[in-house]
Structure formats: C-alpha cells, structure tokens
Amino acid sequence: MQLTNPIVRMRVKQVLFDFDFDGNSVKLRQQLAGIRSAAIRRGDFSDAQQILKMMRFFR
C-alpha cells in the first residue's frame, strides 16, 4: 500500500487500527469509502485507487 498523502495515510491507519478491535468489515468499508471520496475531492486519485483496492480486499 503506497499512500502519498500523509493525512490520508494517517486516517487509513486509524480506521485499520479500529478494525483490529471490533472486526466489523461493513463499518471499515464505509469509513474507507468516506476517506476515498475525500481524497477524490482533493484530487489524490492515486490514493483513492489504493483505498479502493483495500475496500475490495475487505469485501
């Protein structure tokens, strides 16, 4: 996983850390979708593509 934006990287790490405790994959995918849409609005398309790959992994 190569996220270029440090803010996106930090938010994804926090979401994955929370997932470690509760194991709720639906909540994880919803949070990743929110981070992905924010990255798209900022124009971080490579980060958005990496987040989409993560969302597919946790399907």
CHARMM internal coordinates of N, CA and C (Angstrom, degrees):
IC EDIT
DIST 1 N 1 CA 1.4538
DIST 1 CA 1 C 1.5204
ANGL 1 N 1 CA 1 C 108.44
DIST 1 C 2 N 1.3164
ANGL 1 CA 1 C 2 N 115.78
DIHE 1 N 1 CA 1 C 2 N 120.43
DIST 2 N 2 CA 1.4530
ANGL 1 C 2 N 2 CA 120.97
DIHE 1 CA 1 C 2 N 2 CA 179.54
DIST 2 CA 2 C 1.5202
ANGL 2 N 2 CA 2 C 109.15
DIHE 1 C 2 N 2 CA 2 C -119.95
DIST 2 C 3 N 1.3116
ANGL 2 CA 2 C 3 N 116.87
DIHE 2 N 2 CA 2 C 3 N 94.73
DIST 3 N 3 CA 1.4551
ANGL 2 C 3 N 3 CA 121.01
DIHE 2 CA 2 C 3 N 3 CA 176.02
DIST 3 CA 3 C 1.5215
ANGL 3 N 3 CA 3 C 107.86
DIHE 2 C 3 N 3 CA 3 C -97.82
DIST 3 C 4 N 1.3263
ANGL 3 CA 3 C 4 N 116.55
DIHE 3 N 3 CA 3 C 4 N 128.09
DIST 4 N 4 CA 1.4573
ANGL 3 C 4 N 4 CA 120.29
DIHE 3 CA 3 C 4 N 4 CA -174.28
DIST 4 CA 4 C 1.5234
ANGL 4 N 4 CA 4 C 112.67
DIHE 3 C 4 N 4 CA 4 C -86.15
DIST 4 C 5 N 1.3172
ANGL 4 CA 4 C 5 N 117.10
DIHE 4 N 4 CA 4 C 5 N -34.13
DIST 5 N 5 CA 1.4580
ANGL 4 C 5 N 5 CA 120.92
DIHE 4 CA 4 C 5 N 5 CA -177.80
DIST 5 CA 5 C 1.5326
ANGL 5 N 5 CA 5 C 109.52
DIHE 4 C 5 N 5 CA 5 C -84.05
DIST 5 C 6 N 1.3391
ANGL 5 CA 5 C 6 N 117.66
DIHE 5 N 5 CA 5 C 6 N 122.27
DIST 6 N 6 CA 1.4684
ANGL 5 C 6 N 6 CA 119.46
DIHE 5 CA 5 C 6 N 6 CA -177.23
DIST 6 CA 6 C 1.5334
ANGL 6 N 6 CA 6 C 113.62
DIHE 5 C 6 N 6 CA 6 C -64.51
DIST 6 C 7 N 1.3173
ANGL 6 CA 6 C 7 N 117.82
DIHE 6 N 6 CA 6 C 7 N -29.99
DIST 7 N 7 CA 1.4633
ANGL 6 C 7 N 7 CA 120.75
DIHE 6 CA 6 C 7 N 7 CA 178.97
DIST 7 CA 7 C 1.5258
ANGL 7 N 7 CA 7 C 109.82
DIHE 6 C 7 N 7 CA 7 C -68.98
DIST 7 C 8 N 1.3326
ANGL 7 CA 7 C 8 N 116.12
DIHE 7 N 7 CA 7 C 8 N -44.20
DIST 8 N 8 CA 1.4677
ANGL 7 C 8 N 8 CA 120.62
DIHE 7 CA 7 C 8 N 8 CA 177.70
DIST 8 CA 8 C 1.5177
ANGL 8 N 8 CA 8 C 109.50
DIHE 7 C 8 N 8 CA 8 C -62.60
DIST 8 C 9 N 1.3270
ANGL 8 CA 8 C 9 N 116.71
DIHE 8 N 8 CA 8 C 9 N -43.13
DIST 9 N 9 CA 1.4651
ANGL 8 C 9 N 9 CA 121.31
DIHE 8 CA 8 C 9 N 9 CA -179.67
DIST 9 CA 9 C 1.5254
ANGL 9 N 9 CA 9 C 110.56
DIHE 8 C 9 N 9 CA 9 C -59.86
DIST 9 C 10 N 1.3372
ANGL 9 CA 9 C 10 N 116.78
DIHE 9 N 9 CA 9 C 10 N -43.48
DIST 10 N 10 CA 1.4609
ANGL 9 C 10 N 10 CA 121.01
DIHE 9 CA 9 C 10 N 10 CA -179.20
DIST 10 CA 10 C 1.5356
ANGL 10 N 10 CA 10 C 110.83
DIHE 9 C 10 N 10 CA 10 C -65.21
DIST 10 C 11 N 1.3299
ANGL 10 CA 10 C 11 N 117.10
DIHE 10 N 10 CA 10 C 11 N -42.31
DIST 11 N 11 CA 1.4668
ANGL 10 C 11 N 11 CA 120.48
DIHE 10 CA 10 C 11 N 11 CA -179.50
DIST 11 CA 11 C 1.5239
ANGL 11 N 11 CA 11 C 111.43
DIHE 10 C 11 N 11 CA 11 C -66.05
DIST 11 C 12 N 1.3346
ANGL 11 CA 11 C 12 N 116.65
DIHE 11 N 11 CA 11 C 12 N -39.89
DIST 12 N 12 CA 1.4661
ANGL 11 C 12 N 12 CA 120.03
DIHE 11 CA 11 C 12 N 12 CA 178.91
DIST 12 CA 12 C 1.5250
ANGL 12 N 12 CA 12 C 110.14
DIHE 11 C 12 N 12 CA 12 C -66.05
DIST 12 C 13 N 1.3283
ANGL 12 CA 12 C 13 N 117.40
DIHE 12 N 12 CA 12 C 13 N -41.09
DIST 13 N 13 CA 1.4652
ANGL 12 C 13 N 13 CA 120.26
DIHE 12 CA 12 C 13 N 13 CA 177.98
DIST 13 CA 13 C 1.5215
ANGL 13 N 13 CA 13 C 110.78
DIHE 12 C 13 N 13 CA 13 C -60.41
DIST 13 C 14 N 1.3399
ANGL 13 CA 13 C 14 N 116.92
DIHE 13 N 13 CA 13 C 14 N -41.17
DIST 14 N 14 CA 1.4594
ANGL 13 C 14 N 14 CA 120.63
DIHE 13 CA 13 C 14 N 14 CA 179.86
DIST 14 CA 14 C 1.5309
ANGL 14 N 14 CA 14 C 111.10
DIHE 13 C 14 N 14 CA 14 C -64.72
DIST 14 C 15 N 1.3299
ANGL 14 CA 14 C 15 N 116.59
DIHE 14 N 14 CA 14 C 15 N -42.54
DIST 15 N 15 CA 1.4670
ANGL 14 C 15 N 15 CA 120.60
DIHE 14 CA 14 C 15 N 15 CA 179.33
DIST 15 CA 15 C 1.5285
ANGL 15 N 15 CA 15 C 110.41
DIHE 14 C 15 N 15 CA 15 C -63.73
DIST 15 C 16 N 1.3335
ANGL 15 CA 15 C 16 N 116.96
DIHE 15 N 15 CA 15 C 16 N -42.80
DIST 16 N 16 CA 1.4661
ANGL 15 C 16 N 16 CA 120.30
DIHE 15 CA 15 C 16 N 16 CA 179.00
DIST 16 CA 16 C 1.5274
ANGL 16 N 16 CA 16 C 111.10
DIHE 15 C 16 N 16 CA 16 C -66.84
DIST 16 C 17 N 1.3368
ANGL 16 CA 16 C 17 N 117.06
DIHE 16 N 16 CA 16 C 17 N -35.27
DIST 17 N 17 CA 1.4599
ANGL 16 C 17 N 17 CA 121.62
DIHE 16 CA 16 C 17 N 17 CA 177.00
DIST 17 CA 17 C 1.5274
ANGL 17 N 17 CA 17 C 110.04
DIHE 16 C 17 N 17 CA 17 C -63.70
DIST 17 C 18 N 1.3415
ANGL 17 CA 17 C 18 N 116.76
DIHE 17 N 17 CA 17 C 18 N -43.87
DIST 18 N 18 CA 1.4645
ANGL 17 C 18 N 18 CA 120.72
DIHE 17 CA 17 C 18 N 18 CA 177.50
DIST 18 CA 18 C 1.5275
ANGL 18 N 18 CA 18 C 111.04
DIHE 17 C 18 N 18 CA 18 C -63.50
DIST 18 C 19 N 1.3268
ANGL 18 CA 18 C 19 N 116.58
DIHE 18 N 18 CA 18 C 19 N -37.44
DIST 19 N 19 CA 1.4666
ANGL 18 C 19 N 19 CA 121.09
DIHE 18 CA 18 C 19 N 19 CA 179.37
DIST 19 CA 19 C 1.5224
ANGL 19 N 19 CA 19 C 110.70
DIHE 18 C 19 N 19 CA 19 C -63.73
DIST 19 C 20 N 1.3270
ANGL 19 CA 19 C 20 N 116.96
DIHE 19 N 19 CA 19 C 20 N -32.69
DIST 20 N 20 CA 1.4646
ANGL 19 C 20 N 20 CA 121.09
DIHE 19 CA 19 C 20 N 20 CA 177.64
DIST 20 CA 20 C 1.5266
ANGL 20 N 20 CA 20 C 111.28
DIHE 19 C 20 N 20 CA 20 C -57.57
DIST 20 C 21 N 1.3394
ANGL 20 CA 20 C 21 N 117.03
DIHE 20 N 20 CA 20 C 21 N -34.50
DIST 21 N 21 CA 1.4593
ANGL 20 C 21 N 21 CA 120.60
DIHE 20 CA 20 C 21 N 21 CA -176.14
DIST 21 CA 21 C 1.5208
ANGL 21 N 21 CA 21 C 113.10
DIHE 20 C 21 N 21 CA 21 C -85.42
DIST 21 C 22 N 1.3416
ANGL 21 CA 21 C 22 N 117.62
DIHE 21 N 21 CA 21 C 22 N -43.55
DIST 22 N 22 CA 1.4675
ANGL 21 C 22 N 22 CA 117.60
DIHE 21 CA 21 C 22 N 22 CA -174.30
DIST 22 CA 22 C 1.5302
ANGL 22 N 22 CA 22 C 114.04
DIHE 21 C 22 N 22 CA 22 C -99.92
DIST 22 C 23 N 1.3123
ANGL 22 CA 22 C 23 N 118.73
DIHE 22 N 22 CA 22 C 23 N -23.56
DIST 23 N 23 CA 1.4570
ANGL 22 C 23 N 23 CA 121.38
DIHE 22 CA 22 C 23 N 23 CA 177.20
DIST 23 CA 23 C 1.5172
ANGL 23 N 23 CA 23 C 114.72
DIHE 22 C 23 N 23 CA 23 C 68.99
DIST 23 C 24 N 1.3291
ANGL 23 CA 23 C 24 N 117.85
DIHE 23 N 23 CA 23 C 24 N 17.97
DIST 24 N 24 CA 1.4608
ANGL 23 C 24 N 24 CA 122.40
DIHE 23 CA 23 C 24 N 24 CA -178.27
DIST 24 CA 24 C 1.5305
ANGL 24 N 24 CA 24 C 109.20
DIHE 23 C 24 N 24 CA 24 C -87.82
DIST 24 C 25 N 1.3368
ANGL 24 CA 24 C 25 N 116.93
DIHE 24 N 24 CA 24 C 25 N 100.24
DIST 25 N 25 CA 1.4619
ANGL 24 C 25 N 25 CA 120.05
DIHE 24 CA 24 C 25 N 25 CA -175.32
DIST 25 CA 25 C 1.5275
ANGL 25 N 25 CA 25 C 112.20
DIHE 24 C 25 N 25 CA 25 C -72.39
DIST 25 C 26 N 1.3362
ANGL 25 CA 25 C 26 N 118.10
DIHE 25 N 25 CA 25 C 26 N -27.57
DIST 26 N 26 CA 1.4633
ANGL 25 C 26 N 26 CA 120.45
DIHE 25 CA 25 C 26 N 26 CA 178.04
DIST 26 CA 26 C 1.5239
ANGL 26 N 26 CA 26 C 109.53
DIHE 25 C 26 N 26 CA 26 C -66.16
DIST 26 C 27 N 1.3171
ANGL 26 CA 26 C 27 N 116.35
DIHE 26 N 26 CA 26 C 27 N -45.96
DIST 27 N 27 CA 1.4646
ANGL 26 C 27 N 27 CA 121.13
DIHE 26 CA 26 C 27 N 27 CA 178.15
DIST 27 CA 27 C 1.5312
ANGL 27 N 27 CA 27 C 110.26
DIHE 26 C 27 N 27 CA 27 C -62.31
DIST 27 C 28 N 1.3214
ANGL 27 CA 27 C 28 N 116.78
DIHE 27 N 27 CA 27 C 28 N -41.43
DIST 28 N 28 CA 1.4622
ANGL 27 C 28 N 28 CA 121.26
DIHE 27 CA 27 C 28 N 28 CA 179.02
DIST 28 CA 28 C 1.5230
ANGL 28 N 28 CA 28 C 110.75
DIHE 27 C 28 N 28 CA 28 C -59.69
DIST 28 C 29 N 1.3304
ANGL 28 CA 28 C 29 N 117.00
DIHE 28 N 28 CA 28 C 29 N -47.23
DIST 29 N 29 CA 1.4631
ANGL 28 C 29 N 29 CA 120.23
DIHE 28 CA 28 C 29 N 29 CA -178.31
DIST 29 CA 29 C 1.5244
ANGL 29 N 29 CA 29 C 111.49
DIHE 28 C 29 N 29 CA 29 C -66.47
DIST 29 C 30 N 1.3351
ANGL 29 CA 29 C 30 N 117.86
DIHE 29 N 29 CA 29 C 30 N -35.01
DIST 30 N 30 CA 1.4631
ANGL 29 C 30 N 30 CA 120.74
DIHE 29 CA 29 C 30 N 30 CA 177.46
DIST 30 CA 30 C 1.5226
ANGL 30 N 30 CA 30 C 110.62
DIHE 29 C 30 N 30 CA 30 C -65.91
DIST 30 C 31 N 1.3242
ANGL 30 CA 30 C 31 N 116.72
DIHE 30 N 30 CA 30 C 31 N -42.16
DIST 31 N 31 CA 1.4596
ANGL 30 C 31 N 31 CA 120.08
DIHE 30 CA 30 C 31 N 31 CA 179.42
DIST 31 CA 31 C 1.5244
ANGL 31 N 31 CA 31 C 110.97
DIHE 30 C 31 N 31 CA 31 C -67.80
DIST 31 C 32 N 1.3307
ANGL 31 CA 31 C 32 N 117.19
DIHE 31 N 31 CA 31 C 32 N -40.40
DIST 32 N 32 CA 1.4630
ANGL 31 C 32 N 32 CA 120.27
DIHE 31 CA 31 C 32 N 32 CA 177.08
DIST 32 CA 32 C 1.5266
ANGL 32 N 32 CA 32 C 110.86
DIHE 31 C 32 N 32 CA 32 C -63.95
DIST 32 C 33 N 1.3287
ANGL 32 CA 32 C 33 N 117.38
DIHE 32 N 32 CA 32 C 33 N -36.37
DIST 33 N 33 CA 1.4630
ANGL 32 C 33 N 33 CA 120.76
DIHE 32 CA 32 C 33 N 33 CA 177.93
DIST 33 CA 33 C 1.5269
ANGL 33 N 33 CA 33 C 110.71
DIHE 32 C 33 N 33 CA 33 C -63.86
DIST 33 C 34 N 1.3217
ANGL 33 CA 33 C 34 N 117.04
DIHE 33 N 33 CA 33 C 34 N -39.14
DIST 34 N 34 CA 1.4597
ANGL 33 C 34 N 34 CA 120.71
DIHE 33 CA 33 C 34 N 34 CA 177.17
DIST 34 CA 34 C 1.5161
ANGL 34 N 34 CA 34 C 112.18
DIHE 33 C 34 N 34 CA 34 C -65.05
DIST 34 C 35 N 1.3239
ANGL 34 CA 34 C 35 N 116.41
DIHE 34 N 34 CA 34 C 35 N -43.07
DIST 35 N 35 CA 1.4645
ANGL 34 C 35 N 35 CA 120.92
DIHE 34 CA 34 C 35 N 35 CA 177.92
DIST 35 CA 35 C 1.5260
ANGL 35 N 35 CA 35 C 109.66
DIHE 34 C 35 N 35 CA 35 C -64.51
DIST 35 C 36 N 1.3344
ANGL 35 CA 35 C 36 N 116.32
DIHE 35 N 35 CA 35 C 36 N -40.19
DIST 36 N 36 CA 1.4693
ANGL 35 C 36 N 36 CA 121.12
DIHE 35 CA 35 C 36 N 36 CA -179.68
DIST 36 CA 36 C 1.5276
ANGL 36 N 36 CA 36 C 111.00
DIHE 35 C 36 N 36 CA 36 C -64.09
DIST 36 C 37 N 1.3290
ANGL 36 CA 36 C 37 N 117.56
DIHE 36 N 36 CA 36 C 37 N -43.46
DIST 37 N 37 CA 1.4661
ANGL 36 C 37 N 37 CA 119.70
DIHE 36 CA 36 C 37 N 37 CA -179.48
DIST 37 CA 37 C 1.5269
ANGL 37 N 37 CA 37 C 110.90
DIHE 36 C 37 N 37 CA 37 C -66.34
DIST 37 C 38 N 1.3233
ANGL 37 CA 37 C 38 N 117.10
DIHE 37 N 37 CA 37 C 38 N -35.35
DIST 38 N 38 CA 1.4659
ANGL 37 C 38 N 38 CA 119.91
DIHE 37 CA 37 C 38 N 38 CA 176.36
DIST 38 CA 38 C 1.5280
ANGL 38 N 38 CA 38 C 110.59
DIHE 37 C 38 N 38 CA 38 C -66.93
DIST 38 C 39 N 1.3262
ANGL 38 CA 38 C 39 N 117.07
DIHE 38 N 38 CA 38 C 39 N -38.10
DIST 39 N 39 CA 1.4679
ANGL 38 C 39 N 39 CA 120.76
DIHE 38 CA 38 C 39 N 39 CA 178.01
DIST 39 CA 39 C 1.5256
ANGL 39 N 39 CA 39 C 110.48
DIHE 38 C 39 N 39 CA 39 C -65.17
DIST 39 C 40 N 1.3218
ANGL 39 CA 39 C 40 N 117.05
DIHE 39 N 39 CA 39 C 40 N -38.72
DIST 40 N 40 CA 1.4676
ANGL 39 C 40 N 40 CA 120.50
DIHE 39 CA 39 C 40 N 40 CA 178.31
DIST 40 CA 40 C 1.5265
ANGL 40 N 40 CA 40 C 110.07
DIHE 39 C 40 N 40 CA 40 C -65.10
DIST 40 C 41 N 1.3317
ANGL 40 CA 40 C 41 N 117.01
DIHE 40 N 40 CA 40 C 41 N -42.28
DIST 41 N 41 CA 1.4660
ANGL 40 C 41 N 41 CA 119.83
DIHE 40 CA 40 C 41 N 41 CA 178.43
DIST 41 CA 41 C 1.5213
ANGL 41 N 41 CA 41 C 111.69
DIHE 40 C 41 N 41 CA 41 C -61.04
DIST 41 C 42 N 1.3407
ANGL 41 CA 41 C 42 N 116.50
DIHE 41 N 41 CA 41 C 42 N -33.94
DIST 42 N 42 CA 1.4666
ANGL 41 C 42 N 42 CA 120.14
DIHE 41 CA 41 C 42 N 42 CA 179.18
DIST 42 CA 42 C 1.5234
ANGL 42 N 42 CA 42 C 112.36
DIHE 41 C 42 N 42 CA 42 C -82.91
DIST 42 C 43 N 1.3243
ANGL 42 CA 42 C 43 N 117.53
DIHE 42 N 42 CA 42 C 43 N -10.66
DIST 43 N 43 CA 1.4576
ANGL 42 C 43 N 43 CA 120.69
DIHE 42 CA 42 C 43 N 43 CA 179.73
DIST 43 CA 43 C 1.5117
ANGL 43 N 43 CA 43 C 114.08
DIHE 42 C 43 N 43 CA 43 C 90.33
DIST 43 C 44 N 1.3337
ANGL 43 CA 43 C 44 N 118.04
DIHE 43 N 43 CA 43 C 44 N 13.79
DIST 44 N 44 CA 1.4709
ANGL 43 C 44 N 44 CA 122.22
DIHE 43 CA 43 C 44 N 44 CA 177.54
DIST 44 CA 44 C 1.5280
ANGL 44 N 44 CA 44 C 109.11
DIHE 43 C 44 N 44 CA 44 C -87.48
DIST 44 C 45 N 1.3269
ANGL 44 CA 44 C 45 N 115.79
DIHE 44 N 44 CA 44 C 45 N 72.95
DIST 45 N 45 CA 1.4642
ANGL 44 C 45 N 45 CA 119.64
DIHE 44 CA 44 C 45 N 45 CA -172.78
DIST 45 CA 45 C 1.5211
ANGL 45 N 45 CA 45 C 112.58
DIHE 44 C 45 N 45 CA 45 C -71.38
DIST 45 C 46 N 1.3232
ANGL 45 CA 45 C 46 N 117.76
DIHE 45 N 45 CA 45 C 46 N -31.87
DIST 46 N 46 CA 1.4686
ANGL 45 C 46 N 46 CA 118.97
DIHE 45 CA 45 C 46 N 46 CA 178.28
DIST 46 CA 46 C 1.5299
ANGL 46 N 46 CA 46 C 110.17
DIHE 45 C 46 N 46 CA 46 C -67.83
DIST 46 C 47 N 1.3378
ANGL 46 CA 46 C 47 N 116.99
DIHE 46 N 46 CA 46 C 47 N -39.56
DIST 47 N 47 CA 1.4645
ANGL 46 C 47 N 47 CA 120.16
DIHE 46 CA 46 C 47 N 47 CA 175.97
DIST 47 CA 47 C 1.5289
ANGL 47 N 47 CA 47 C 110.53
DIHE 46 C 47 N 47 CA 47 C -64.54
DIST 47 C 48 N 1.3256
ANGL 47 CA 47 C 48 N 116.62
DIHE 47 N 47 CA 47 C 48 N -40.77
DIST 48 N 48 CA 1.4653
ANGL 47 C 48 N 48 CA 120.45
DIHE 47 CA 47 C 48 N 48 CA 179.36
DIST 48 CA 48 C 1.5246
ANGL 48 N 48 CA 48 C 110.65
DIHE 47 C 48 N 48 CA 48 C -62.04
DIST 48 C 49 N 1.3227
ANGL 48 CA 48 C 49 N 116.74
DIHE 48 N 48 CA 48 C 49 N -38.03
DIST 49 N 49 CA 1.4638
ANGL 48 C 49 N 49 CA 120.31
DIHE 48 CA 48 C 49 N 49 CA 178.92
DIST 49 CA 49 C 1.5319
ANGL 49 N 49 CA 49 C 110.98
DIHE 48 C 49 N 49 CA 49 C -67.32
DIST 49 C 50 N 1.3331
ANGL 49 CA 49 C 50 N 117.18
DIHE 49 N 49 CA 49 C 50 N -39.44
DIST 50 N 50 CA 1.4613
ANGL 49 C 50 N 50 CA 120.60
DIHE 49 CA 49 C 50 N 50 CA 178.47
DIST 50 CA 50 C 1.5307
ANGL 50 N 50 CA 50 C 110.95
DIHE 49 C 50 N 50 CA 50 C -66.22
DIST 50 C 51 N 1.3279
ANGL 50 CA 50 C 51 N 116.82
DIHE 50 N 50 CA 50 C 51 N -39.30
DIST 51 N 51 CA 1.4663
ANGL 50 C 51 N 51 CA 120.63
DIHE 50 CA 50 C 51 N 51 CA 178.79
DIST 51 CA 51 C 1.5281
ANGL 51 N 51 CA 51 C 109.96
DIHE 50 C 51 N 51 CA 51 C -65.65
DIST 51 C 52 N 1.3373
ANGL 51 CA 51 C 52 N 117.03
DIHE 51 N 51 CA 51 C 52 N -37.97
DIST 52 N 52 CA 1.4628
ANGL 51 C 52 N 52 CA 120.40
DIHE 51 CA 51 C 52 N 52 CA 177.18
DIST 52 CA 52 C 1.5261
ANGL 52 N 52 CA 52 C 110.82
DIHE 51 C 52 N 52 CA 52 C -61.63
DIST 52 C 53 N 1.3195
ANGL 52 CA 52 C 53 N 117.49
DIHE 52 N 52 CA 52 C 53 N -38.84
DIST 53 N 53 CA 1.4641
ANGL 52 C 53 N 53 CA 121.06
DIHE 52 CA 52 C 53 N 53 CA 176.83
DIST 53 CA 53 C 1.5246
ANGL 53 N 53 CA 53 C 110.49
DIHE 52 C 53 N 53 CA 53 C -62.57
DIST 53 C 54 N 1.3410
ANGL 53 CA 53 C 54 N 116.54
DIHE 53 N 53 CA 53 C 54 N -39.89
DIST 54 N 54 CA 1.4690
ANGL 53 C 54 N 54 CA 119.87
DIHE 53 CA 53 C 54 N 54 CA 177.48
DIST 54 CA 54 C 1.5252
ANGL 54 N 54 CA 54 C 110.87
DIHE 53 C 54 N 54 CA 54 C -64.43
DIST 54 C 55 N 1.3418
ANGL 54 CA 54 C 55 N 116.44
DIHE 54 N 54 CA 54 C 55 N -41.60
DIST 55 N 55 CA 1.4587
ANGL 54 C 55 N 55 CA 120.33
DIHE 54 CA 54 C 55 N 55 CA -179.89
DIST 55 CA 55 C 1.5259
ANGL 55 N 55 CA 55 C 110.28
DIHE 54 C 55 N 55 CA 55 C -62.12
DIST 55 C 56 N 1.3143
ANGL 55 CA 55 C 56 N 117.79
DIHE 55 N 55 CA 55 C 56 N -38.61
DIST 56 N 56 CA 1.4659
ANGL 55 C 56 N 56 CA 120.91
DIHE 55 CA 55 C 56 N 56 CA 177.91
DIST 56 CA 56 C 1.5222
ANGL 56 N 56 CA 56 C 110.78
DIHE 55 C 56 N 56 CA 56 C -66.92
DIST 56 C 57 N 1.3201
ANGL 56 CA 56 C 57 N 116.70
DIHE 56 N 56 CA 56 C 57 N -36.06
DIST 57 N 57 CA 1.4582
ANGL 56 C 57 N 57 CA 120.90
DIHE 56 CA 56 C 57 N 57 CA 179.67
DIST 57 CA 57 C 1.5266
ANGL 57 N 57 CA 57 C 111.36
DIHE 56 C 57 N 57 CA 57 C -63.80
DIST 57 C 58 N 1.3294
ANGL 57 CA 57 C 58 N 117.58
DIHE 57 N 57 CA 57 C 58 N -38.21
DIST 58 N 58 CA 1.4670
ANGL 57 C 58 N 58 CA 122.03
DIHE 57 CA 57 C 58 N 58 CA -176.75
DIST 58 CA 58 C 1.5221
ANGL 58 N 58 CA 58 C 112.45
DIHE 57 C 58 N 58 CA 58 C -92.66
DIST 58 C 59 N 1.3050
ANGL 58 CA 58 C 59 N 118.02
DIHE 58 N 58 CA 58 C 59 N 20.55
DIST 59 N 59 CA 1.4603
ANGL 58 C 59 N 59 CA 122.21
DIHE 58 CA 58 C 59 N 59 CA -179.91
DIST 59 CA 59 C 1.5021
ANGL 59 N 59 CA 59 C 111.92
DIHE 58 C 59 N 59 CA 59 C -65.46
END
COOR INIT
IC SEED 1 N 1 CA 1 C
IC BUILD
